[in-house]
Amino acid sequence: MFSSPSTMRIAALTSYLALTGWVILWHGVLSPHPHVNAMGVTIAWLLPLLFPMKGMLTGNAYTHAWANFVLMFYFLHALTLLIVDEGERWLAFIELVITSIAFVSNTYYAKLKGKELGIGLKKLSMVEKEEKARYEEK
């Protein structure tokens, strides 16, 4: 299931675009803010999702990993509303599920694509050995 970068990329893009659509639907149609312009609120919630969109559509693994920082904003929003707002609890639950799927699939895509390209982070023990060897030579 998690073995193919292309499968994870499709899951990441699908869930990210689903979250984008959900934000538009939620804040623009299903539950617009009663005291503030619904279009303004929708645009404000939508803007952060648009920042990594180009890199994700081109398949940049780094952008997929970076997009997780943006997703945490929506994750925290959903968790907060699950606890605080009974009226929008079901909307927040859907946001939480979509955001979680996007987070996991972005993470796995970045990891698998990095392995495929032969790039990745070194293990701390290897970094320590290299530093120790470098300083012992001096």
C-alpha positions as CSV (number, residue, x, y, z in Angstrom):
1,M,0.0,0.0,0.0
2,F,2.8,2.5,0.9
3,S,5.3,1.1,-1.5
4,S,4.8,3.3,-4.6
5,P,5.6,7.0,-4.7
6,S,3.0,7.5,-7.5
7,T,0.3,6.0,-5.3
8,M,1.2,8.3,-2.4
9,R,1.4,11.3,-4.8
10,I,-2.1,10.6,-6.0
11,A,-3.4,10.2,-2.4
12,A,-1.6,13.4,-1.4
13,L,-2.9,15.4,-4.3
14,T,-6.4,14.0,-4.0
15,S,-6.6,14.7,-0.2
16,Y,-5.0,18.2,-0.6
17,L,-7.4,19.2,-3.3
18,A,-10.3,17.7,-1.3
19,L,-9.2,19.9,1.7
20,T,-9.2,22.9,-0.6
21,G,-12.7,22.1,-1.8
22,W,-13.9,21.4,1.7
23,V,-12.6,24.8,2.9
24,I,-14.5,26.5,0.1
25,L,-17.7,24.5,0.8
26,W,-17.5,24.9,4.5
27,H,-16.8,28.6,4.9
28,G,-18.5,29.7,1.7
29,V,-21.7,27.6,1.6
30,L,-22.4,25.2,4.5
31,S,-21.6,27.5,7.5
32,P,-20.6,31.0,6.4
33,H,-19.6,33.4,9.2
34,P,-22.7,35.3,10.3
35,H,-20.9,38.6,11.1
36,V,-18.1,38.7,8.5
37,N,-18.1,38.6,4.7
38,A,-18.2,34.9,3.8
39,M,-16.1,35.5,0.7
40,G,-13.4,37.2,2.7
41,V,-13.3,34.4,5.3
42,T,-13.2,31.8,2.6
43,I,-10.3,33.5,0.8
44,A,-8.4,33.9,4.1
45,W,-8.8,30.1,4.8
46,L,-7.9,29.2,1.3
47,L,-4.8,31.3,0.8
48,P,-2.4,29.1,2.9
49,L,-3.4,26.1,0.9
50,L,-2.4,27.8,-2.3
51,F,1.2,28.4,-1.4
52,P,2.5,24.9,-1.9
53,M,0.0,24.0,-4.7
54,K,2.4,24.6,-7.7
55,G,5.2,22.5,-6.3
56,M,2.8,19.7,-5.3
57,L,1.3,19.6,-8.8
58,T,4.7,19.3,-10.3
59,G,5.6,16.5,-7.9
60,N,8.3,18.2,-5.9
61,A,8.9,16.0,-2.9
62,Y,10.3,18.8,-0.8
63,T,7.1,20.8,-1.4
64,H,5.0,17.9,-0.3
65,A,7.0,17.7,2.9
66,W,6.8,21.5,3.4
67,A,3.0,21.5,2.8
68,N,2.7,19.5,6.0
69,F,3.5,22.7,8.0
70,V,0.5,24.4,6.3
71,L,-1.7,21.3,7.0
72,M,-1.0,21.6,10.7
73,F,-2.9,24.9,10.8
74,Y,-6.0,23.1,9.5
75,F,-5.3,20.1,11.8
76,L,-5.3,22.4,14.8
77,H,-8.3,24.3,13.6
78,A,-10.3,21.0,13.3
79,L,-9.1,19.7,16.7
80,T,-10.1,23.0,18.4
81,L,-13.5,23.0,16.9
82,L,-14.1,19.4,17.8
83,I,-13.6,20.4,21.4
84,V,-15.2,23.8,21.5
85,D,-18.0,24.1,18.9
86,E,-20.8,21.5,19.0
87,G,-22.6,23.1,16.1
88,E,-19.7,22.6,13.6
89,R,-18.3,19.5,15.2
90,W,-19.2,17.3,12.2
91,L,-17.6,19.8,9.8
92,A,-14.4,19.8,11.9
93,F,-14.3,16.0,11.9
94,I,-14.4,15.9,8.1
95,E,-11.6,18.5,8.0
96,L,-9.6,16.5,10.5
97,V,-9.9,13.3,8.5
98,I,-9.0,14.9,5.2
99,T,-6.1,16.8,6.8
100,S,-4.8,13.6,8.4
101,I,-4.9,11.7,5.1
102,A,-3.1,14.6,3.4
103,F,-0.4,14.7,6.1
104,V,0.3,11.0,6.0
105,S,0.3,10.7,2.2
106,N,2.5,13.8,1.8
107,T,5.0,12.4,4.4
108,Y,5.2,9.0,2.7
109,Y,5.4,10.5,-0.8
110,A,8.4,12.7,0.3
111,K,10.0,9.7,1.9
112,L,9.5,7.3,-1.0
113,K,10.5,9.9,-3.6
114,G,13.6,10.7,-1.7
115,K,14.6,7.1,-1.6
116,E,13.8,6.7,-5.3
117,L,16.1,9.7,-6.1
118,G,18.8,8.5,-3.6
119,I,18.6,11.5,-1.4
120,G,17.7,11.6,2.3
121,L,18.9,12.6,5.7
122,K,21.9,11.0,7.2
123,K,21.5,9.0,10.4
124,L,22.7,10.9,13.5
125,S,25.3,8.3,14.2
126,M,26.8,8.7,10.8
127,V,27.0,12.5,11.2
128,E,28.6,12.1,14.6
129,K,31.2,9.7,13.1
130,E,32.0,12.1,10.3
131,E,32.4,15.0,12.6
132,K,34.6,13.0,15.0
133,A,36.8,11.9,12.2
134,R,37.0,15.5,10.9
135,Y,38.0,17.0,14.2
136,E,40.5,14.2,15.1
137,E,42.4,14.9,11.9
138,K,43.2,18.4,13.0
